[in-house]
Amino acid sequence: MMPSREGARIALAVAAALALGFAVMACVSDQPWAAFRALLTGPLPSIDHTADGRVVVHRLVRFGAWLQDATTLTLVGLAIAIPFRARQFSLGADGQLFMGALAAAAVSLALGDVPAALPLAFLAAAAAAATWGLLPGLLKTRFEANEIVTTLMLNVVAVQIYRLVVGRVLNDPTAGFITTPPLPDAATLAPLIARTTVTAMVLVAPVAVAAALFLLRRTTLGYEIDLAGANPWFAARAGVPVARATMVAFALGGAFAGLAGFHVSNALLKRLPVDLTPGIGLEGIVVALLARGRVGALPLAALGYAYLRVGAQAMERATDVPREVVLVIQALIILFVVSDRLAPLALGLLRRVRASMGRRTA
Amino acid sequence: MTPAIAPPLAIALEDVEKRYPNGTLANSGVSFTVAAGEIHALVGENGAGKSTVMKMLYGLERPTAGILRLHGRRVDFHHPGDAIAAGVGLVAQHLNLVPSLTVAENVVLGHEPRRPGGRLDRTAAAVRVRELVEQSGLAVDPAATVASLPVGVRQRVEILKVLHRGARILLLDEPTAVLTPPETATLFATLRQLADAGRTILVITHKLDEVRALADGVTVLCQGRVTGSARMAALDEGALSRLMVGGDVPAPPVRRATRTHAPPRVVARDLGYVDDDGAVRLRDVGLDVAPGEILGIAGVEGNGQDVLARLLSGAAVPSAGEARLDGRVFTGLSPRAVRAQGVAVVTEDRLHDGAAPTLSIVDNLLATRYTRPPLSRRGLIDRGAARRWAQAVIDGFGVRAAGPHQPMGALSGGNMQKLILAREIADAPAFLIASQPTRGVDIAAASALHARLAALRDQGAAILLISADLDELLALSDRIAVLYRGRIVARFAAGAVDARTLGLHMTGLGPTVDGGDHDAVA
């Protein structure tokens, strides 16, 4: 299908899901219009003109939250989409993110306030998470262990290792809660927009996508991953190292989840609490689904999905609509987008109605 | 001129058009008729729209224009259930049977006789199938498990299945593609019997001799249009050939008169293979292939040809024996290492392990050459060079494709096979293993592929040609060996054997004429 048509199809699916979502809101809320407005405009900053002509921008925090969520989601989306090119259903972005964050924090704390801390923490996050991502690849290619099971199990293991290390090894006894000490300034990223946590990582995400695209399209390694995914039997007969390509895909996916971990530890939180909530990695699956597995579409899908997330928080705060309703809308959007035949069906129906009306007037 | 009593028409297509949503015009202005009780052959090249006609008659596709009539009544099928209800049955090219069930259970599957309470009535099913067997003359044991049956018998089960559902019109899509010559003869006799009993049969085929042996009438499709329709009685041999290929049949490649006395390039000794279940799939196979020689391997499918091809191409490790190319052992290595020694392979099932249908033509061509210049340098693929090469292959091999970026799966079998062969011979291999290189490929494409194989042979390559098509083997091979139950049971020099003799040896009926454990060259 042509990209423009695919885009129109997705827009249609999103619009339909929002319309259905509004119907749900109208059922549960006394103020559905206000809630809908909050949902749709929540993440945007509001620009006011004061009496003396100065421009004041409000609600930058939410705008920042949108961009930072989109950054994380793009990176974990890559962690899902790249193994999927090799037809591997990796659900391990969560565990990889935790390992990446932990490695970044550990390296930052160990090095202290030196300029090299930042790049080394960045690399450590990618390397640790890539190694963690390689595990299910090894288990799959050596022992034919189902990657869906192993990645989910390894998520649990990773989160527990994280808690163990933060609680016992990197613990800051003066903090009053279980957490690492604050990371040294040299290792953290400064915000690009005042009053937000939007850092240079917001630029790293599209660069990561571009790098992934280059790797997949232009390198022999990326070609091997594609071929192994498209037809592993053919790839094997043609002499492509299928097992190696599969493992590389897992490790690469892990590396990008590790960057998401670095984003969490060295840009957003600047220290790691023991109760960091897992789950964002699984939302990467949603983003990859929305992008229909296309690496190039990930940033857009992440922006759209993050917009809804932040809008939902705004709506929850401002109105009586619970955020569960937003989960319903998100689920509807995903259902509509991934239902390939739904839109053609609707369009066909439309055409038939129009044709029958045409007949009647004729 | 019109006879007083014209036979009633079972099938009539009137200006049928099928345009797919993506704009592809599969059929346009297709009109032909088939009388009741007639066997009608539908022939044409790959991608000519034959299968689309079948699909429309079976309710899998709906025509975008035109009229379908069955037994004089206009029909509009929305799905196969409508077609089955109207008495149409399809025997697909790929058999759809449950191997673990018995013949009777397979035949009634979906339309089972039931006992009160809804449980399957096995006795009634067996009785019903026995009736069908007697009426149709299709010799099958209803109690046999399908897994234990050879492919020709399985096909009879498919036909029984269709008859069980009350089909008066039978559609068969390349029914002989998987059969041996004796099985084909049996099938034709069965079809004739069914037609004599008043059933109408429409059959797709690629093979001229089959049309001659079987059909009462023939319709030729070319690029979605009917280019000719005739009664067989009114056609002589040349006329039929010209009708089918749109010109005279291209001559088969000329076999070289002089034989080289060079030492063999490929020497295999005592090759054996035992599969994971402990079954011996190949035993004591010895082969010699000289440079500039084509060694043909004949055999009914499943007698070890696939295993032999896998062993020689690095896809499996032999349990015994080894093979050498120019003196170096190349069995037991990885596919990549085998290819690096100059071995190339055209696999038996192009969609399974010969191509990646979802990827583009470029990406499919790259598969065996992407690691080296000029297509890649230091791990970076030169997409421009790859695209230019793909375009050159498309032009040079006469592939009908929209362009290098078209998905492989959108091409017809013949075009796909041309691209696969182009890829495999691109690096001038020393040894080519070609398994079923022209299966399901139209005549024009097959002769183009044969010409390429002959050209490669003339360059000094050793070629192992594994084929179920005996005409192909006889036309191309310099020598032919017959595999039966994993052993070589007979060897012949080209010209010293005919299809009938090969057929006997292929089914284990011939006397063993294997002189020793390997060939004598020259």
HADDOCK unambig.tbl for C-alpha pairs under 7 A between the chains (distance, minus, plus):
assign (segid A and resid 218 and name CA) (segid B and resid 380 and name CA) 5.72 0.50 0.50
assign (segid A and resid 218 and name CA) (segid B and resid 381 and name CA) 5.21 0.50 0.50
assign (segid A and resid 219 and name CA) (segid B and resid 379 and name CA) 5.47 0.50 0.50
assign (segid A and resid 219 and name CA) (segid B and resid 380 and name CA) 4.35 0.50 0.50
assign (segid A and resid 219 and name CA) (segid B and resid 381 and name CA) 5.32 0.50 0.50
assign (segid A and resid 220 and name CA) (segid B and resid 370 and name CA) 6.75 0.50 0.50
assign (segid A and resid 220 and name CA) (segid B and resid 371 and name CA) 6.81 0.50 0.50
assign (segid A and resid 220 and name CA) (segid B and resid 379 and name CA) 5.20 0.50 0.50
assign (segid A and resid 220 and name CA) (segid B and resid 380 and name CA) 5.95 0.50 0.50
assign (segid A and resid 220 and name CA) (segid B and resid 381 and name CA) 5.96 0.50 0.50
assign (segid A and resid 230 and name CA) (segid B and resid 356 and name CA) 5.92 0.50 0.50
assign (segid A and resid 230 and name CA) (segid B and resid 358 and name CA) 6.63 0.50 0.50
assign (segid A and resid 231 and name CA) (segid B and resid 356 and name CA) 5.37 0.50 0.50
assign (segid A and resid 233 and name CA) (segid B and resid 352 and name CA) 6.86 0.50 0.50
assign (segid A and resid 233 and name CA) (segid B and resid 353 and name CA) 5.06 0.50 0.50
assign (segid A and resid 234 and name CA) (segid B and resid 352 and name CA) 6.68 0.50 0.50
assign (segid A and resid 234 and name CA) (segid B and resid 353 and name CA) 3.73 0.50 0.50
assign (segid A and resid 234 and name CA) (segid B and resid 354 and name CA) 5.40 0.50 0.50
assign (segid A and resid 234 and name CA) (segid B and resid 355 and name CA) 5.86 0.50 0.50
assign (segid A and resid 234 and name CA) (segid B and resid 356 and name CA) 6.73 0.50 0.50
assign (segid A and resid 237 and name CA) (segid B and resid 315 and name CA) 6.37 0.50 0.50
assign (segid A and resid 237 and name CA) (segid B and resid 335 and name CA) 6.07 0.50 0.50
assign (segid A and resid 237 and name CA) (segid B and resid 353 and name CA) 6.70 0.50 0.50
assign (segid A and resid 238 and name CA) (segid B and resid 335 and name CA) 6.84 0.50 0.50
assign (segid A and resid 238 and name CA) (segid B and resid 367 and name CA) 6.03 0.50 0.50
assign (segid A and resid 238 and name CA) (segid B and resid 368 and name CA) 5.37 0.50 0.50
assign (segid A and resid 239 and name CA) (segid B and resid 335 and name CA) 4.78 0.50 0.50
assign (segid A and resid 239 and name CA) (segid B and resid 336 and name CA) 3.96 0.50 0.50
assign (segid A and resid 239 and name CA) (segid B and resid 368 and name CA) 6.71 0.50 0.50
assign (segid A and resid 240 and name CA) (segid B and resid 336 and name CA) 6.88 0.50 0.50
